[in-house]
Amino acid sequence: MNCRKDFSILNIDDTVYLDSAATSLTPDCVLEKIGDYYQNYNANIHRGIHNWAETATAAYEGVRSIIANFILTPGVEDSEIVFTSGTTHGINIVANSFCADWDSNDQIIISEAEHHANIVPWQQLRDRSGVQLQVVSLNEKGYLEFDQLVDFLKRRCNRSLVAMSILPNATGVMQDWQKIGQLAKMYQANVLLDGAQSVPRIQTDVSDCDFLVFSGHKTYGPTGTGVLYAKKGLLDQSPPYMGGGDMIKTVSFDQTTFNEMPWRYEAGTPNIAGIIGLGRAIEWIKEQGLDNITAHETSISDYAQEALKSVERVSVFFPQTAKLGLVVFSVDSAQSSDVATLLNTQQIAVRSGFLCAEPILRNRVGQGVLRASFGCYTTTEEIDKLVAALHKVLSIL
């Protein structure tokens, strides 16, 4: 792909940025869109009747249809698109609103590869209300054990929610998310899909899920932005996760009536500029062609995995399985933080540690790991620089 020209940050120095799974870089057009808001119509939304406020409201609200069209599922309505601060916020809304009255007769089903954001909210719900929390294992290739998922779905529970990542950030192994959704529906379970890593890399639809969450800052957009898709009717009557301005219809000291979807879950002044910037980021992705991004990141991921497997003392996580967008690896007899620090001295930026997915990495690897992750701007030359830098590090450690 030829998109590097859209990222001025890549011209600042010689940094090889291989941490896009944590935060993708932001193209200049998105920065310009954010700046346009602050420079030309910096006003709050929904409340004002002056020109700047109306311009800001129209720009902010217009992003809902951009997101709805991006999901590519016929019939998605703007009211089903809730703006959040990120994937974590979206999951917490579902846990604290949709599942607010769940108890020990209900269950949440996750996988062992989940990010902490899709573990901790459910543990809190379990500790608060007694809801059952089930964990599905991965097989030796990094794919979900579907027989175990079905066993959990067959349990005699009142309500079930399957909450799983499409593309886990600690494995890079794409899960069969359509099958997850279809199996869940067979047993009348609801489905939440974590698309934080997948949405910027593959075409996603919501035909087989009830909820989809993703983050703006992993989708070439600003930090502090995100999306919760909630199928019509599921959150309309649930208790709002947060209270405050704009999520209400009327307020008195005796009683408050709550707003309709999606504003019911958007309390207070949101990240207006960020959401407007997120809309531009989604438009930019469509301009590049999501199929082109998928093909590029597939090629880069294959190249990186094979290159890393050739390095002595390096072990790739699930080495026989194709990856998308990232490769996780460890170095024999070396701390991941030491390796990452020495790579940084050579201007190679990777992630190290437990990647906010401590359970699977402690159980499967037993130590912190390193992760090289990619964007549409990543080149094979940058992978070559990573490998060359690793050889130098290994000569020291």
N, C-alpha and C positions, 0 to 999 in steps of 0.2 A: 504493500500500500504506500501511497505517497501523501501521507497526512502530517508528517513531521513539520512541514512548513507552517501549520496552523498553531504550533505550540512555541511561542517565543521563549518559554522557560528552558527549552532544550538548547538554546544558544547562549545561555548564561555562562556555563563552564563545561567541563568534560565529564560531568557525572553520567554514569550509566544507571538509569533509573529502572530498577527491577523490583519495584514494590507497589505495583498497580493494584494488586488485590487488596491492599490496605487503603490506598487512595489513588485513583487515577489522576493523571494530569488533566488540566482544564484548557481547552482551546481558546484562542484569543477572542473569538466571536462571542463566547459566553461571558468573558470578562467585560467585553464592550457592552453587552446587554445589561449586565449588572450596573456598570458605570452609568449607562443611559438612565436607569431608574434614579440613581442618586443625584445625577446632575440635572435632570430635566423634569421629574415629576415625583419627587421624594415626599410622599404623603401616605397616611394610613388608609386601609381599605375598608369598604363596606359602610362606614359610618358617615363620611363626609359627602357633601353635595357640590363641593367646588371642583373645578376642572382637574386639578392635580389628583385629587382623591378618586375621581371617576376614571381617570386614565390608569391609575395604579390598580384599581379594582378590576377593570376590564383586562389588563395585562395579566394579573394574577389568576383570575377566573378562567381566562383563555387557555391556560396551561392544562386544565383538566381534559379538554377535548384532545389536546396534543398527546397526552398520556393514554387516553382511551383508544385513540387510533393506533398508537404504537404497540399496544397489547395485541392488536389484530384479532380480536374476538368479536364477531358481529353482535351488535346490540348493546355493547358496554355503554352505560350512561355516565355523564359527568358526575352525577350524584353518588356514583359508586367509587369515585376517586377521592380519597382522603389524603391531604398533605400532612406529612409528619416531619420529624427532624432526622429520620433515618430508619433503617431496618429495625433496630432495637425498639424504637418508639412504636412502630407498627405492631410488633409482636406483643408488646405490653398492652396496647389498646385491646387486642383480641383477648389476652389473658385476663384483663381486669374488667372488661365490659361484656363481651360475648360469653365468657366463661364465669361471670361474676357469681352466679348461683350454683355452680357445679360443686359436687360433693363426692363422698367416697364411693358412690354408685357410678361415677363417671370416670373416664380415663383420657389421658393425653399420651399419644404414642410418638416418640421421636427416634432418631437413629443415633448410633454411637459417634457419628462424625459431626455432630452439630456444633456450631459456634456457641459460645457462652450465652449469647443473646437469645438463643433458642433452647437453652437449658434452664438458666436461672429464673426467668419469669414463671416457668412451670413448676420449679421446685418451690418457689414462694407460694404459688397457688396450692400446691400439695400441702405445704406446712400450715397454710391458713385454713383450708377447707377440707383436707383429707382426700382430694382427688388422687386417683391412681396415676403414677407416672411409669410408663413402660419404655424400654430401650431396645430397639432392633439392632442386631449386629450387622457388620459387613462381612462378606466372604473374603477369601484369600486374594481376590483381585480388586477389592475395594468397592464392590457392588452390594446393594442392599440384599439381605436375606429375606426374600419375599415370602417364603414359607412361614418364617417367624412372624412377619407382619400379619399374615392371614390368621395365624394362631391367636394373636392379640385381638384382631378384629372380631374373631368368633366368640370372645369372652362375653359373658352375659352382663354387659354394662348398659346403663340407661342411655348415656351419651358418650360418643368418642370423637376425638379430634386428632387427626394425623398431622403433625407439624414437622416438616422436613425440608432440608436444603436441596435445591436442584443440583448445585455444584458446590460441594463442601470446600471451604477455604483451606482445610488441612489435608486434602487429598488431591484435589484437581480432577477427580473422577466424576464424570457426568452421570447422574442417576436417571433412571427411567421414570421421570416425573409423571408422564401420562399414565403409566401403569399404576403408580402409587395412587393417583386420583381415581382411576377406574376401579381398582380393588376396594378403596375406601367407600366409594359410592355403592358398591355391591352390598356392603354391610351397613349402609345408612350412616356412615361416619362423615363428619366434616373434614375439610382439608385446608391446611395453611401451607403454602410453599414459600420458602425463603429464596428469593431470586437475587440476593445481593451480588453474587459473583456471576450468575448466568444472564441476567437481563442485559448487561452491556455486551454480551458475547454471542448470544443465540436469539433467534426469534421465539418469543414467549407468547403463549395465549393462556387464557384463564378458563378454558372450556372444562377442564378437569379439576378445578379447585374452587373453593369458596373464598379464600383470602390469598392475596399475593403481596409480599412486602419486598421493597428494595430501596437502596440508598442512592441519593444524588451524587455523592462524592466518589462512588465507584462507577458512575455512569457518565464520566466526563463533565460532571456538573459541580456545583458548590457543596461545601461541607454544610452540615446542619439542615439538609433537605432530604426528603424521601417520600415514598408513596405507599399507602395501604389501599389495595383494591379490596373492596368488600362487596360481595354479591348482594344485589338488591334484596332488602327485607331482613337481612341477618343482623344488622346493627341498628336498625331503625328505632327499636324500642329498648335497646340495652342501656344500662346506666352509663353515662359518659365517664371516661377515664379521668378527665380533668374538668374542673369548673372554672368559670370566669367570663370575661367579656366575649361576645360574638357567638358563643355556643348556646345562647338563650333566646327565647321569644319574649317572655315577660319575667320580671323579678319583683317580688314584694317581700316584706319581712316574714310573711307567713308561708309563701310558696313561690317556687320558680318553675316555669315550664321551659323545656329544652327545645332547641332549634331542630330543624330537620337535617337529614344527611345532605352533604358531608360535614356541614359547619358544626354539627352536634359534637364533633370530635376535634375541632380546631379552636380551642380556647385561647384567648389572648391574641396579642399581635404576633402574627407568624413571621417567618423569615421571608418577607415579601420579595426583596431583591433576589434572594436565593432561589425561590420558586420560579420567578420569572427567568432567572438564569438556567434553571433546570429545564424549563421548556425549550430554551435555545439549544441546550446540550442534546436533548432528544432529537430536535430537528437536525442538528449537526450529524448525529449518528445515522439518521435516515439519508442524509446527503451523501455520506460515505458508502452507504449500502451495508446493511447488517450482514448480508450473505458474504460480502467481501471481508468484513471484520472477522466473521466466523472462520473463513478459510485462512486468513492471515494468522490468526491466533492459533489455529490448529497446526499450521505449518511450523510456527515458531516454537510451540510447545513440544512437538515431535523432535525438532532439531535440538532443543535444550535438553530434553530427557536423554536422548542418545549421547549427547556431548558429555553430560554429567555422569552417565553410567560408565563412560570410558576413563574417568579419573580415578586413580588408585586411592583407596581409603574412603571413597564417597559411596554411600548407599542411598538409592532413590526409594522413596516410599511408594509401594505398589509398582515395582519397576516394569512389570509386564503389561501394564494397562495404560492405554492412551490417556493423555491429559488434555485439558483445555484451560489455557490462561495462566497456569502456574505449575511448578514442579517443586515438591518438598523433598529435602534430602538431609542427610546427616553425615558427619565426618568422624571416622573412627578415631577414638582416643583424643577427642578435642571438644571443648565446650562450644556450643553454637554461638554464644555471645563473643567469644574470642575470635572465631572465624569471621563473624560479621564485622567486628571492629577492625581487623586487619584488612578485610576487603574494602572497608570504607576509606582506609588510608590510600587505596588505589582508585578511589572515587567510584566504587561499585556499591550501589545501594540495594541491599536485600533485607528481608525480615528474618529475625531469629527469635528463639524461645518456644513457647507453646501455642502461639498463633491464636490465642483466645479459643482454643479447642483442646484444653488440657486433658480431659478424660481419654480421648482416643490416642493422643500422643504418649501419655504416660503408660497406657496399657499396651500399646502396639510397638512403640519405639523405646520407651523407658528414659528418654531424655529430651531436652530441647532440640529443635531442628532448625534448619534454614529453609527459606522459601524464596525462590526467584519467581516473580510474577510479571505478567506482560500486558501490554496494551496494543492498540492498533499501530502505535508508533514504534514498537520494539523491533529491532533488526537482528539478523543473524550475526552481524559484526559485533553487536553488543553481547550476544551469548558467547562469542569467541573471546571477548575481553574478560568476561566472567570466568571462563575456564582457565585462561592464562593467569588471571589473578589468583585463582584457587591453587594452581600449581605453586605459585610463589608462597602462598600462605602455608601450604603443606610442607614446604621445605623448612619452615620455621617451627611449626607446631609438632 
